[in-house]
């Protein structure tokens, strides 16, 4: 992959599941850069650890999809938005900063939308790891909460909250869990 002068951007997240606000952040990063690395945190159960600024991100309930399942969802979302050719998806274990450059080159600029103390903490960790970071302020009142989507899996209200391009994959994944 050859990158032009506008370089490499990165967005990290659990993507449990990917939704509209994730896609908005991807588009924002790609408006300023040639290529996006979508870095999937908590890529496996061993990477889940409690964080003082987030009471839930390590729990099983907050992580229903495997890395492979999220990879499928992210590919569907990126393809549906016409961004797939400009993006790569990689695992990114936030608990192992010494390995971050093996997945996301240090020259990448990370984009973090900060709705809460957790995202601000994550931005600080990435900066401490040597990355340039752009923090995009997020209004907590407008945050699309992935927990609400996950709750919607049980009561059937999830479809109105997800990207249309991910619906077939989500239906398949949810159908295999019945």
Secondary structure, 3 states (H helix, E strand, C coil): CCCCCCCEEEEEECCCCCCHHHHHHHHHHHHHCCEEEEEECCCCHHHCCCECCECCCCCCCCCCCCHHHHHHHHHHHHHHCCCHHHEEEEECCCCCHHHHHHHCCCCCEEEEEECCHHHHHHHHHHHHCCCEEEEEECCHHHCCCHHHHHHHHHHCCHHHHCCHHHHHHHHHHHHCCC
